[in-house]
Amino acid sequence: MDIMSESVTTHIYTIYILLGIMVFNLIAVSTIKNFIKLAKLLRFMTPLYHMVNAMIIYTGAIVAAFTKDMSPTVILMIAAGIFILVIEIKRYKKMRVIKSSDIVLQAEFYGYAKKIYIIEMAVLVLTYVIAKMF
């Protein structure tokens, strides 16, 4: 059972790492006013973001399969992981098509990205709190 406790520990730490990446990205969107620099930073952070999210989903699936637990909390965690994955892909797709000459779209993106990161953090924290309660 020691392997399972390490898997749960890895799962929890990767949740903290993903939350840290979300906070870092939100701070970057709030402070970097040059869109090209911001786009380069977010383009670099996106694969890391998805890798950590995949690690969370993977370790959670391993723990759920080992314990043969398919409770509503586990289903909520799966849904939250997929939601975070999809909403981040939508953010990236919106950022990707903005050209350096599209000043209006760049300004709109800042508000959109802030909203996306706040929603992602809320979903992650809320899912974590619900999992701890039940």
Residue pairs with C-beta under 8 A, 6 or more apart in sequence:
4 63
4 66
4 67
7 59
7 62
7 63
7 66
8 59
8 63
10 55
10 59
11 56
11 59
11 60
11 63
14 52
14 55
14 56
14 59
15 56
15 124
15 128
17 52
18 49
18 52
18 53
18 56
18 84
18 124
19 121
19 124
19 125
21 45
21 48
21 49
21 52
22 49
22 117
22 120
22 121
22 124
23 121
24 45
25 42
25 45
25 49
25 113
25 117
26 114
26 117
26 118
26 121
28 38
28 41
28 42
28 45
29 38
29 42
29 110
29 113
29 114
29 117
30 114
32 38
32 41
35 98
35 100
35 106
35 109
36 100
39 95
39 98
42 92
42 95
42 113
43 95
46 88
46 92
49 88
50 85
50 88
53 81
53 84
53 85
53 88
56 81
57 78
57 81
57 82
60 74
60 77
60 78
60 81
61 78
63 69
64 70
64 74
71 134
72 134
73 130
73 131
73 134
76 127
76 130
76 131
77 127
77 131
80 123
80 124
80 127
83 123
84 120
84 123
84 124
87 116
87 119
87 120
88 116
88 120
90 116
91 112
91 113
91 116
94 109
94 112
95 109
95 113
98 105
98 106
98 109
99 105
